[in-house]
Amino acid sequence: MSDLFISYQSADPLAHSFQEQLREWAARDWDFPTISFHEQRLPIKFTGFHATTIRRRLRKEIKHSHRLLVIISRETWQSEWTDWEIATARQEDKQVLAAKLDSTNISPLSLLEIAPAWIDPFDPKILTDGII
């Protein structure tokens, strides 16, 4: 069980480096929430052969997490995976957080419809203090 389930596009170098930063914060600070990741790899189609198995695993991880953090990358706005993760988190009554690493990235409509808690991704205190 993780405290924070993180959805990000692994093909985006900025999102990948942020994922590494989160791992460093978690390793260094015992107050940092436990984290799990869903690396969205664009070749894996939402309706592809392995999608049902992946969705089943992700649903379980989201259900056992306290919050979902969506890292918004260039391709996030058109990701069926992201839309599904947001809908699943809402069905499970989980808090949804969002962070833009680049202000030019477009947010997915499914995220804007639920009014997530927007966070500063470069401030680890936001995630450790639980002030969201």
SVG drawing of the C-alpha trace seen along z (x, -y; Angstrom):
<svg xmlns="http://www.w3.org/2000/svg" viewBox="-17 -28 35 37">
<polyline fill="none" stroke="black" stroke-width="0.4" points="0.0,0.0 1.3,-3.4 0.2,-6.8 0.6,-8.4 0.0,-6.8 1.8,-8.8 0.8,-8.8 3.3,-10.2 4.5,-9.9 7.9,-8.1 8.7,-9.2 8.8,-12.9 12.4,-13.6 11.2,-16.2 8.5,-13.9 11.1,-11.1 13.6,-13.3 10.8,-14.4 10.0,-10.8 13.7,-10.3 13.5,-13.4 10.4,-11.9 12.3,-8.7 15.2,-10.6 12.9,-12.6 11.3,-9.4 14.6,-7.7 16.0,-10.7 13.0,-11.8 11.2,-9.2 8.2,-11.6 7.8,-11.5 4.7,-9.4 5.3,-6.0 4.9,-6.1 4.1,-3.9 4.2,-4.8 2.4,-4.2 4.8,-4.8 2.6,-5.5 4.4,-4.1 2.8,-5.3 3.1,-2.0 0.9,-0.3 -2.6,-1.0 -5.5,-1.5 -7.5,1.1 -4.6,3.3 -4.1,7.0 -2.5,6.5 -4.7,3.5 -7.2,5.4 -4.4,6.9 -2.8,3.6 -6.0,1.8 -6.8,4.5 -3.4,4.0 -3.7,0.2 -7.2,0.3 -5.9,2.3 -3.0,-0.1 -5.2,-3.2 -7.7,-1.6 -5.0,-0.9 -3.4,-4.4 -4.6,-7.5 -4.1,-10.0 -3.4,-10.1 -0.9,-12.6 -1.1,-13.3 2.1,-14.7 1.0,-16.7 3.3,-16.3 3.0,-17.2 0.9,-14.1 -1.1,-13.8 -4.1,-15.8 -4.8,-13.0 -4.0,-10.0 -6.8,-7.5 -4.8,-6.0 -4.8,-9.3 -8.5,-9.8 -9.2,-6.2 -6.9,-6.7 -8.6,-9.9 -12.1,-8.3 -10.9,-5.3 -9.5,-7.6 -12.8,-9.5 -14.8,-6.2 -12.6,-5.1 -13.1,-8.5 -9.4,-9.3 -7.9,-12.8 -6.5,-13.8 -3.5,-16.1 -2.1,-17.6 1.3,-19.2 2.5,-20.8 6.3,-20.6 6.0,-23.0 3.3,-25.7 2.7,-25.1 1.5,-21.5 -2.3,-21.1 -4.3,-19.5 -6.7,-16.7 -10.4,-17.7 -11.1,-14.9 -8.8,-16.5 -10.2,-20.0 -13.7,-18.6 -12.9,-17.4 -11.0,-20.5 -7.9,-18.7 -5.6,-20.1 -2.8,-21.8 0.6,-21.4 4.1,-22.9 6.0,-19.9 9.3,-21.3 8.3,-21.6 8.6,-18.3 7.1,-19.8 3.7,-19.9 3.6,-16.1 5.2,-15.5 3.2,-17.9 -0.2,-16.8 -1.4,-20.4 -3.3,-19.8"/>
</svg>
